Amino acid sequence: MPPEKQNKKQQFSVYLPPELIREVKHAAVDHNMSLSAFIEQLIRTHLQQRSTALQNEEKG
């Protein structure tokens, strides 16, 4: 992704169970990250793992 696209952020809302929100907030603090940065990292990691798994299925 080009650097100019990486710095632009857009807000969107999701609805999650309160307990999950608490857990994610605590996990972000434990990793010394903002909530937004932590969730962004989780999503990127998940999508990368999913992409890798799909590529492996196509090869297999």
N, CA, C and O atoms as a Tinker XYZ file with bonds, in Angstrom:
   240  protein
     1  N      0.852000   -1.179000    0.000000    73     2
     2  CA     0.000000    0.000000    0.000000    64     1     3
     3  C      0.895000    1.240000    0.000000    63     2     4     5
     4  O      1.839000    1.321000    0.787000    81     3
     5  N      0.606000    2.204000   -0.876000    73     3     6
     6  CA     1.423000    3.422000   -0.905000    64     5     7
     7  C      1.364000    4.170000    0.428000    63     6     8     9
     8  O      0.331000    4.145000    1.097000    81     7
     9  N      2.455000    4.835000    0.825000    73     7    10
    10  CA     2.493000    5.525000    2.123000    64     9    11
    11  C      1.370000    6.530000    2.312000    63    10    12    13
    12  O      0.840000    6.663000    3.415000    81    11
    13  N      0.995000    7.246000    1.241000    73    11    14
    14  CA    -0.065000    8.245000    1.404000    64    13    15
    15  C     -1.408000    7.608000    1.745000    63    14    16    17
    16  O     -2.244000    8.250000    2.380000    81    15
    17  N     -1.631000    6.372000    1.341000    73    15    18
    18  CA    -2.869000    5.660000    1.673000    64    17    19
    19  C     -2.819000    5.106000    3.098000    63    18    20    21
    20  O     -3.857000    5.002000    3.751000    81    19
    21  N     -1.634000    4.749000    3.586000    73    19    22
    22  CA    -1.498000    4.171000    4.920000    64    21    23
    23  C     -1.846000    5.172000    6.012000    63    22    24    25
    24  O     -2.351000    4.780000    7.064000    81    23
    25  N     -1.589000    6.447000    5.783000    73    23    26
    26  CA    -1.815000    7.458000    6.807000    64    25    27
    27  C     -3.256000    7.918000    6.881000    63    26    28    29
    28  O     -3.668000    8.480000    7.896000    81    27
    29  N     -4.031000    7.696000    5.834000    73    27    30
    30  CA    -5.428000    8.112000    5.848000    64    29    31
    31  C     -6.242000    7.091000    6.621000    63    30    32    33
    32  O     -6.103000    5.884000    6.422000    81    31
    33  N     -7.085000    7.586000    7.497000    73    31    34
    34  CA    -7.926000    6.711000    8.319000    64    33    35
    35  C     -9.375000    7.118000    8.127000    63    34    36    37
    36  O     -9.684000    8.288000    7.901000    81    35
    37  N    -10.245000    6.148000    8.218000    73    35    38
    38  CA   -11.674000    6.397000    8.130000    64    37    39
    39  C    -12.342000    5.671000    9.271000    63    38    40    41
    40  O    -12.003000    4.524000    9.563000    81    39
    41  N    -13.266000    6.310000    9.907000    73    39    42
    42  CA   -13.966000    5.714000   11.043000    64    41    43
    43  C    -15.144000    4.886000   10.556000    63    42    44    45
    44  O    -15.834000    5.258000    9.606000    81    43
    45  N    -15.365000    3.740000   11.232000    73    43    46
    46  CA   -16.590000    2.989000   11.016000    64    45    47
    47  C    -16.963000    2.298000   12.311000    63    46    48    49
    48  O    -16.105000    1.990000   13.139000    81    47
    49  N    -18.234000    2.063000   12.472000    73    47    50
    50  CA   -18.728000    1.512000   13.737000    64    49    51
    51  C    -19.108000    0.054000   13.581000    63    50    52    53
    52  O    -19.627000   -0.370000   12.549000    81    51
    53  N    -18.838000   -0.694000   14.621000    73    51    54
    54  CA   -19.275000   -2.087000   14.695000    64    53    55
    55  C    -19.905000   -2.296000   16.064000    63    54    56    57
    56  O    -19.589000   -1.588000   17.020000    81    55
    57  N    -20.779000   -3.253000   16.148000    73    55    58
    58  CA   -21.428000   -3.576000   17.412000    64    57    59
    59  C    -20.867000   -4.893000   17.913000    63    58    60    61
    60  O    -20.906000   -5.907000   17.216000    81    59
    61  N    -20.343000   -4.867000   19.134000    73    59    62
    62  CA   -19.729000   -6.043000   19.738000    64    61    63
    63  C    -20.268000   -6.218000   21.148000    63    62    64    65
    64  O    -20.720000   -5.257000   21.770000    81    63
    65  N    -20.219000   -7.449000   21.653000    73    63    66
    66  CA   -20.637000   -7.669000   23.040000    64    65    67
    67  C    -19.733000   -6.881000   23.996000    63    66    68    69
    68  O    -18.525000   -6.793000   23.777000    81    67
    69  N    -20.315000   -6.316000   25.046000    73    67    70
    70  CA   -19.531000   -5.507000   25.994000    64    69    71
    71  C    -18.307000   -6.231000   26.557000    63    70    72    73
    72  O    -17.252000   -5.618000   26.717000    81    71
    73  N    -18.431000   -7.509000   26.854000    73    71    74
    74  CA   -17.292000   -8.248000   27.414000    64    73    75
    75  C    -16.147000   -8.340000   26.407000    63    74    76    77
    76  O    -14.981000   -8.244000   26.790000    81    75
    77  N    -16.463000   -8.524000   25.135000    73    75    78
    78  CA   -15.423000   -8.573000   24.108000    64    77    79
    79  C    -14.724000   -7.218000   23.996000    63    78    80    81
    80  O    -13.504000   -7.156000   23.845000    81    79
    81  N    -15.487000   -6.151000   24.069000    73    79    82
    82  CA   -14.901000   -4.810000   24.029000    64    81    83
    83  C    -13.942000   -4.618000   25.198000    63    82    84    85
    84  O    -12.841000   -4.098000   25.016000    81    83
    85  N    -14.346000   -5.032000   26.392000    73    83    86
    86  CA   -13.463000   -4.915000   27.567000    64    85    87
    87  C    -12.176000   -5.709000   27.353000    63    86    88    89
    88  O    -11.084000   -5.219000   27.640000    81    87
    89  N    -12.308000   -6.930000   26.849000    73    87    90
    90  CA   -11.124000   -7.771000   26.632000    64    89    91
    91  C    -10.176000   -7.145000   25.625000    63    90    92    93
    92  O     -8.962000   -7.147000   25.823000    81    91
    93  N    -10.727000   -6.610000   24.547000    73    91    94
    94  CA    -9.890000   -6.002000   23.514000    64    93    95
    95  C     -9.200000   -4.749000   24.054000    63    94    96    97
    96  O     -8.024000   -4.518000   23.775000    81    95
    97  N     -9.919000   -3.950000   24.818000    73    95    98
    98  CA    -9.311000   -2.753000   25.412000    64    97    99
    99  C     -8.157000   -3.129000   26.334000    63    98   100   101
   100  O     -7.103000   -2.494000   26.304000    81    99
   101  N     -8.353000   -4.158000   27.152000    73    99   102
   102  CA    -7.287000   -4.608000   28.058000    64   101   103
   103  C     -6.097000   -5.152000   27.265000    63   102   104   105
   104  O     -4.945000   -4.895000   27.615000    81   103
   105  N     -6.375000   -5.899000   26.205000    73   103   106
   106  CA    -5.294000   -6.448000   25.386000    64   105   107
   107  C     -4.491000   -5.323000   24.734000    63   106   108   109
   108  O     -3.264000   -5.400000   24.662000    81   107
   109  N     -5.168000   -4.288000   24.262000    73   107   110
   110  CA    -4.471000   -3.151000   23.655000    64   109   111
   111  C     -3.552000   -2.484000   24.679000    63   110   112   113
   112  O     -2.407000   -2.156000   24.368000    81   111
   113  N     -4.049000   -2.286000   25.889000    73   111   114
   114  CA    -3.236000   -1.693000   26.959000    64   113   115
   115  C     -2.047000   -2.595000   27.265000    63   114   116   117
   116  O     -0.927000   -2.109000   27.427000    81   115
   117  N     -2.280000   -3.904000   27.347000    73   115   118
   118  CA    -1.203000   -4.855000   27.631000    64   117   119
   119  C     -0.101000   -4.800000   26.579000    63   118   120   121
   120  O      1.061000   -5.071000   26.880000    81   119
   121  N     -0.464000   -4.448000   25.341000    73   119   122
   122  CA     0.506000   -4.355000   24.251000    64   121   123
   123  C      0.995000   -2.919000   24.031000    63   122   124   125
   124  O      1.681000   -2.631000   23.050000    81   123
   125  N      0.636000   -2.026000   24.955000    73   123   126
   126  CA     1.032000   -0.613000   24.853000    64   125   127
   127  C      0.646000   -0.005000   23.508000    63   126   128   129
   128  O      1.427000    0.720000   22.891000    81   127
   129  N     -0.569000   -0.313000   23.067000    73   127   130
   130  CA    -1.063000    0.186000   21.784000    64   129   131
   131  C     -2.393000    0.895000   21.995000    63   130   132   133
   132  O     -3.121000    0.621000   22.950000    81   131
   133  N     -2.691000    1.810000   21.082000    73   131   134
   134  CA    -4.026000    2.396000   21.099000    64   133   135
   135  C     -5.010000    1.315000   20.660000    63   134   136   137
   136  O     -4.633000    0.339000   20.011000    81   135
   137  N     -6.255000    1.503000   21.019000    73   135   138
   138  CA    -7.279000    0.543000   20.620000    64   137   139
   139  C     -7.361000    0.444000   19.099000    63   138   140   141
   140  O     -7.458000   -0.655000   18.553000    81   139
   141  N     -7.321000    1.569000   18.424000    73   139   142
   142  CA    -7.394000    1.566000   16.955000    64   141   143
   143  C     -6.218000    0.817000   16.334000    63   142   144   145
   144  O     -6.402000    0.006000   15.426000    81   143
   145  N     -5.013000    1.091000   16.824000    73   143   146
   146  CA    -3.826000    0.422000   16.280000    64   145   147
   147  C     -3.875000   -1.073000   16.548000    63   146   148   149
   148  O     -3.502000   -1.875000   15.691000    81   147
   149  N     -4.334000   -1.449000   17.732000    73   147   150
   150  CA    -4.409000   -2.862000   18.089000    64   149   151
   151  C     -5.402000   -3.598000   17.191000    63   150   152   153
   152  O     -5.097000   -4.672000   16.673000    81   151
   153  N     -6.579000   -3.023000   17.008000    73   151   154
   154  CA    -7.592000   -3.668000   16.169000    64   153   155
   155  C     -7.141000   -3.695000   14.714000    63   154   156   157
   156  O     -7.374000   -4.679000   14.012000    81   155
   157  N     -6.498000   -2.627000   14.254000    73   155   158
   158  CA    -5.975000   -2.618000   12.885000    64   157   159
   159  C     -4.978000   -3.754000   12.691000    63   158   160   161
   160  O     -5.010000   -4.449000   11.675000    81   159
   161  N     -4.095000   -3.940000   13.666000    73   159   162
   162  CA    -3.112000   -5.020000   13.576000    64   161   163
   163  C     -3.797000   -6.388000   13.567000    63   162   164   165
   164  O     -3.409000   -7.270000   12.801000    81   163
   165  N     -4.810000   -6.565000   14.411000    73   163   166
   166  CA    -5.544000   -7.829000   14.433000    64   165   167
   167  C     -6.185000   -8.126000   13.087000    63   166   168   169
   168  O     -6.102000   -9.247000   12.584000    81   167
   169  N     -6.820000   -7.124000   12.512000    73   167   170
   170  CA    -7.498000   -7.315000   11.225000    64   169   171
   171  C     -6.487000   -7.620000   10.132000    63   170   172   173
   172  O     -6.687000   -8.546000    9.345000    81   171
   173  N     -5.405000   -6.853000   10.074000    73   171   174
   174  CA    -4.386000   -7.102000    9.043000    64   173   175
   175  C     -3.785000   -8.508000    9.179000    63   174   176   177
   176  O     -3.594000   -9.207000    8.184000    81   175
   177  N     -3.492000   -8.909000   10.409000    73   175   178
   178  CA    -2.937000  -10.246000   10.645000    64   177   179
   179  C     -3.917000  -11.318000   10.203000    63   178   180   181
   180  O     -3.532000  -12.278000    9.534000    81   179
   181  N     -5.171000  -11.161000   10.569000    73   179   182
   182  CA    -6.190000  -12.144000   10.183000    64   181   183
   183  C     -6.311000  -12.236000    8.661000    63   182   184   185
   184  O     -6.348000  -13.335000    8.108000    81   183
   185  N     -6.373000  -11.097000    7.989000    73   183   186
   186  CA    -6.519000  -11.104000    6.535000    64   185   187
   187  C     -5.297000  -11.721000    5.856000    63   186   188   189
   188  O     -5.435000  -12.431000    4.860000    81   187
   189  N     -4.105000  -11.456000    6.387000    73   187   190
   190  CA    -2.895000  -12.046000    5.815000    64   189   191
   191  C     -2.905000  -13.560000    5.997000    63   190   192   193
   192  O     -2.576000  -14.298000    5.069000    81   191
   193  N     -3.279000  -14.025000    7.185000    73   191   194
   194  CA    -3.340000  -15.469000    7.437000    64   193   195
   195  C     -4.386000  -16.123000    6.544000    63   194   196   197
   196  O     -4.169000  -17.219000    6.028000    81   195
   197  N     -5.513000  -15.455000    6.364000    73   195   198
   198  CA    -6.583000  -15.977000    5.508000    64   197   199
   199  C     -6.104000  -16.070000    4.060000    63   198   200   201
   200  O     -6.353000  -17.064000    3.378000    81   199
   201  N     -5.420000  -15.032000    3.600000    73   199   202
   202  CA    -4.900000  -15.021000    2.239000    64   201   203
   203  C     -3.891000  -16.149000    2.035000    63   202   204   205
   204  O     -3.914000  -16.832000    1.011000    81   203
   205  N     -3.016000  -16.338000    3.004000    73   203   206
   206  CA    -2.023000  -17.414000    2.926000    64   205   207
   207  C     -2.703000  -18.775000    2.904000    63   206   208   209
   208  O     -2.313000  -19.647000    2.127000    81   207
   209  N     -3.708000  -18.967000    3.742000    73   207   210
   210  CA    -4.431000  -20.239000    3.784000    64   209   211
   211  C     -5.129000  -20.504000    2.457000    63   210   212   213
   212  O     -5.113000  -21.634000    1.969000    81   211
   213  N     -5.739000  -19.488000    1.871000    73   211   214
   214  CA    -6.423000  -19.660000    0.584000    64   213   215
   215  C     -5.428000  -20.000000   -0.520000    63   214   216   217
   216  O     -5.712000  -20.836000   -1.378000    81   215
   217  N     -4.271000  -19.359000   -0.500000    73   215   218
   218  CA    -3.242000  -19.657000   -1.495000    64   217   219
   219  C     -2.751000  -21.089000   -1.342000    63   218   220   221
   220  O     -2.523000  -21.777000   -2.338000    81   219
   221  N     -2.587000  -21.543000   -0.105000    73   219   222
   222  CA    -2.141000  -22.913000    0.138000    64   221   223
   223  C     -3.181000  -23.920000   -0.325000    63   222   224   225
   224  O     -2.827000  -24.982000   -0.837000    81   223
   225  N     -4.457000  -23.604000   -0.152000    73   223   226
   226  CA    -5.528000  -24.491000   -0.621000    64   225   227
   227  C     -5.502000  -24.610000   -2.137000    63   226   228   229
   228  O     -5.714000  -25.693000   -2.682000    81   227
   229  N     -5.243000  -23.497000   -2.818000    73   227   230
   230  CA    -5.197000  -23.504000   -4.277000    64   229   231
   231  C     -4.031000  -24.339000   -4.785000    63   230   232   233
   232  O     -4.140000  -24.988000   -5.826000    81   231
   233  N     -2.919000  -24.329000   -4.063000    73   231   234
   234  CA    -1.736000  -25.093000   -4.455000    64   233   235
   235  C     -1.894000  -26.576000   -4.151000    63   234   236   237
   236  O     -1.366000  -27.432000   -4.861000    81   235
   237  N     -2.639000  -26.864000   -3.070000    73   235   238
   238  CA    -2.725000  -28.213000   -2.544000    64   237   239
   239  C     -3.649000  -29.080000   -3.267000    63   238   240
   240  O     -3.806000  -30.248000   -2.912000    81   239
